[in-house]
Amino acid sequence: MRTPSRQLWLAVCAALLIVGAGPVSADDAYRGNGQASVPWQQLSPEQQRVLGQFQDRWDRMPPQQQQSLLRGAQRWESLTPEQRSRLEQSAHRWRDMSPEQKQAVRQRAEQFRQLPPEEQARLREEYRRYRESPPQQREEARKRWEQPPQEEQDEARGKNGKKDKRDKRDK
């Protein structure tokens, strides 16, 4: 099995932590929100391998954070190699993004979460079909999506699309 870099594991675990963790108040962190702290030595060898980059600070973490990381490690271990590979690629892309790009992604994700469930399902299905299409078809779709409609191009140039059509017919 391919072992990702230490940075990648940190990015993956951080992403899983963000996804799995809810809001925490200072009191919850101090009290552990009713959860018990888990000493590093009590983790299984597999858990220690997945969470290795946290070993130095594990025993100082609030119990809730430890539990959240353990849940993330369980999710990671339950993924197929293909799912892990996709997650690793996503972590690399995320790390390479500028702060502005990351903010734009966060905003799009928030907009998606605010859509009605039916619209979310429709968009997921469209994306699934896009992913399963041949590479050439995906590239053509990507070019169409990135290119603004002709009307917007005309407006950007200060022209009225309808007038241009009439002008062409009159000539």
C-alpha positions, 0 to 999 in steps of 0.5 A: 500500500502506498503511504502518503506523506506526513503532510497529506495525512495531516490534511486528510485528518484535518479535513475529516476533523472539520467534517466530523466536529461540531461547534465546541464551547470552551466549557465543553473542551475543558470538561470533555463534553462528557467524553473520556480522554483516551491515552495514546498507548490504548489506541490500536496499532492501526489507529496509531498509524493513521493518527501518527502525526498527532502522537506528540500532542495527543495526551494534551488534546481535549477528549472531544477532539480525540474522539473526533479524530478517532471517528475520522480515522475509522472513516479513513480505514473504511474507505476503499483504495479508490476513495482514499486516492480521491481524498488524497488528490483533493487534499493536494489540490486544497493545499495548493489553492490560494486563500482566495480560491479556498474562500470561493470553494467554501462559499460555493459549498455553503450555497450548495448546502442552502439549496433544496434537497431535490436541487442538491440531488439533481446537481449530484446526478449531473456531476456523476454523469459528468464524471462518468463521461469520456475525457473528451466529452468532459473537456468539451463540457468544461470549455462550454461551462467556462465560456460565458454566454454570447450575450454576456460577451457582447455586453462586456464589449458594449454591444447589444446582441439583438442590434448586431443581428439586425445590422448583419441582416441589413447589410 
